[in-house]
Each structure stands twice: as structure tokens, then as C-alpha cells.
């Protein structure tokens, strides 16, 4: 028999999984359909410029993808822009750390 404690643990874990995962809308076309996580910093900057152009276009009343709500699509574009910026900053930090490690290895033989 399942105890109340086990049910509570299972329910809590389920809620954490459901609420902890960011809802994602799958876009099959346009700038939001691209996978940016494996892009170089130069590619990320170009992608970010395209996102910015799309944000401006949608904010001025341009067409949105079929089946998409204008406000939701604009919010998704802005969120992606921030995600790309975070990816760029993370890449820069990793590159600086790798350079630091190489320098320390050359200087001190770590």
C-alpha cells in the first residue's frame, strides 16, 4: 500500500519537474527555429542582430508566424535574445578561463 508520505513525495517531485521546466513553443520557421547553443561567438552576434531586427519588425506591426500570438512571439524573441547574450558571455568567460589556465601552465607548470 502506498503511504501518504510517498504520495506527497511523488506529487512534490512531479510539480517541481513540471514547474521547473520552462515552457517552450516550437517554431518551425523563422529566427526562433534556429539552434544557437553550438554557434561560435561571431555566429551568435549575427544571430542576435537578426533577432533584434525581428523584434523591431514585430513591434512595428510586422507579420508573425502562422498560429502565433503577436505578444507571445515578441516575448519569445526577447527571451531568446537574452539567452543568446548569456551564451555569448558564457563563451567569453570560458575562453578567458582557458587562456588563464594556459598562462598558469606556462608560468608555473600546473
C-alpha positions as a LaTeX table, in Angstrom:
\begin{tabular}{lrrr}
\hline
Residue & $x$ (\AA) & $y$ (\AA) & $z$ (\AA) \\
\hline
Unk1 & 0.00 & 0.00 & 0.00 \\
Unk2 & 1.23 & 3.47 & $-0.82$ \\
Unk3 & 1.70 & 5.70 & 2.19 \\
Unk4 & 0.68 & 9.34 & 2.33 \\
Unk5 & 4.34 & 10.28 & 2.63 \\
Unk6 & 5.26 & 8.51 & $-0.62$ \\
Unk7 & 2.32 & 10.11 & $-2.42$ \\
Unk8 & 3.38 & 13.53 & $-1.13$ \\
Unk9 & 6.97 & 12.97 & $-2.27$ \\
Unk10 & 5.82 & 11.82 & $-5.70$ \\
Unk11 & 3.45 & 14.78 & $-6.05$ \\
Unk12 & 6.13 & 17.25 & $-4.97$ \\
Unk13 & 8.67 & 15.79 & $-7.41$ \\
Unk14 & 6.12 & 15.94 & $-10.23$ \\
Unk15 & 5.29 & 19.57 & $-9.50$ \\
Unk16 & 8.97 & 20.54 & $-9.38$ \\
Unk17 & 9.57 & 18.87 & $-12.72$ \\
Unk18 & 6.55 & 20.50 & $-14.32$ \\
Unk19 & 7.12 & 23.99 & $-12.96$ \\
Unk20 & 10.90 & 23.82 & $-13.14$ \\
Unk21 & 10.86 & 23.25 & $-16.87$ \\
Unk22 & 10.48 & 26.34 & $-18.96$ \\
Unk23 & 7.56 & 26.06 & $-21.34$ \\
Unk24 & 8.77 & 26.02 & $-24.89$ \\
Unk25 & 6.94 & 26.73 & $-28.08$ \\
Unk26 & 8.39 & 25.00 & $-31.08$ \\
Unk27 & 8.80 & 27.30 & $-34.05$ \\
Unk28 & 9.34 & 25.54 & $-37.35$ \\
Unk29 & 10.33 & 28.61 & $-39.31$ \\
Unk30 & 11.91 & 31.98 & $-38.77$ \\
Unk31 & 14.66 & 33.10 & $-36.44$ \\
Unk32 & 13.32 & 31.18 & $-33.44$ \\
Unk33 & 13.62 & 27.85 & $-35.25$ \\
Unk34 & 17.44 & 28.01 & $-35.21$ \\
Unk35 & 19.54 & 26.18 & $-32.64$ \\
Unk36 & 22.02 & 28.64 & $-31.20$ \\
Unk37 & 23.78 & 26.65 & $-28.46$ \\
Unk38 & 26.57 & 25.35 & $-30.69$ \\
Unk39 & 27.24 & 28.60 & $-32.58$ \\
Unk40 & 30.52 & 30.48 & $-32.36$ \\
Unk41 & 30.54 & 33.97 & $-30.83$ \\
Unk42 & 30.64 & 35.57 & $-34.29$ \\
Unk43 & 27.64 & 33.49 & $-35.40$ \\
Unk44 & 25.85 & 34.32 & $-32.14$ \\
Unk45 & 26.38 & 38.06 & $-32.70$ \\
Unk46 & 24.94 & 37.81 & $-36.23$ \\
Unk47 & 22.03 & 35.76 & $-34.89$ \\
Unk48 & 21.44 & 38.33 & $-32.17$ \\
Unk49 & 21.32 & 41.08 & $-34.80$ \\
Unk50 & 18.71 & 39.10 & $-36.75$ \\
Unk51 & 16.70 & 38.64 & $-33.54$ \\
Unk52 & 16.89 & 42.37 & $-32.90$ \\
Unk53 & 15.73 & 43.13 & $-36.45$ \\
Unk54 & 12.81 & 40.72 & $-35.99$ \\
Unk55 & 11.89 & 42.32 & $-32.64$ \\
Unk56 & 11.79 & 45.76 & $-34.26$ \\
Unk57 & 9.75 & 44.45 & $-37.20$ \\
Unk58 & 7.17 & 42.75 & $-34.96$ \\
Unk59 & 6.97 & 45.74 & $-32.60$ \\
Unk60 & 6.13 & 47.94 & $-35.62$ \\
Unk61 & 3.29 & 45.61 & $-36.62$ \\
Unk62 & 5.03 & 43.21 & $-38.99$ \\
Unk63 & 3.62 & 39.74 & $-39.65$ \\
Unk64 & 4.07 & 36.95 & $-37.10$ \\
Unk65 & 4.37 & 33.23 & $-37.92$ \\
Unk66 & 1.10 & 31.43 & $-38.61$ \\
Unk67 & $-0.69$ & 30.43 & $-35.42$ \\
Unk68 & 1.45 & 32.64 & $-33.18$ \\
Unk69 & 0.12 & 35.35 & $-30.91$ \\
Unk70 & 1.93 & 38.66 & $-31.51$ \\
Unk71 & 2.59 & 39.38 & $-27.81$ \\
Unk72 & 3.78 & 35.84 & $-27.10$ \\
Unk73 & 6.01 & 35.78 & $-30.19$ \\
Unk74 & 7.55 & 39.13 & $-29.24$ \\
Unk75 & 8.18 & 37.87 & $-25.71$ \\
Unk76 & 9.78 & 34.70 & $-27.11$ \\
Unk77 & 12.04 & 36.80 & $-29.33$ \\
Unk78 & 13.13 & 38.95 & $-26.39$ \\
Unk79 & 13.75 & 35.89 & $-24.23$ \\
Unk80 & 15.83 & 34.27 & $-26.97$ \\
Unk81 & 17.83 & 37.50 & $-27.36$ \\
Unk82 & 18.67 & 37.39 & $-23.64$ \\
Unk83 & 19.52 & 33.68 & $-23.85$ \\
Unk84 & 21.89 & 34.34 & $-26.76$ \\
Unk85 & 23.54 & 37.17 & $-24.82$ \\
Unk86 & 24.04 & 34.82 & $-21.86$ \\
Unk87 & 25.52 & 32.21 & $-24.20$ \\
Unk88 & 27.98 & 34.77 & $-25.59$ \\
Unk89 & 29.02 & 35.87 & $-22.10$ \\
Unk90 & 29.44 & 32.26 & $-21.02$ \\
Unk91 & 31.63 & 31.56 & $-24.05$ \\
Unk92 & 33.76 & 34.62 & $-23.27$ \\
Unk93 & 34.19 & 33.52 & $-19.64$ \\
Unk94 & 35.18 & 30.00 & $-20.73$ \\
Unk95 & 37.68 & 31.38 & $-23.25$ \\
Unk96 & 39.22 & 33.67 & $-20.64$ \\
Unk97 & 39.47 & 30.82 & $-18.15$ \\
Unk98 & 41.11 & 28.56 & $-20.74$ \\
Unk99 & 43.61 & 31.32 & $-21.53$ \\
Unk100 & 44.27 & 31.79 & $-17.82$ \\
Unk101 & 44.90 & 28.06 & $-17.39$ \\
Unk102 & 47.33 & 28.06 & $-20.33$ \\
Unk103 & 49.17 & 31.06 & $-18.90$ \\
Unk104 & 49.44 & 29.45 & $-15.46$ \\
Unk105 & 50.65 & 26.22 & $-17.03$ \\
Unk106 & 53.36 & 28.08 & $-18.95$ \\
Unk107 & 54.40 & 30.18 & $-15.96$ \\
Unk108 & 54.23 & 27.66 & $-13.16$ \\
Unk109 & 53.93 & 24.28 & $-14.85$ \\
Unk110 & 50.50 & 23.48 & $-13.37$ \\
\hline
\end{tabular}
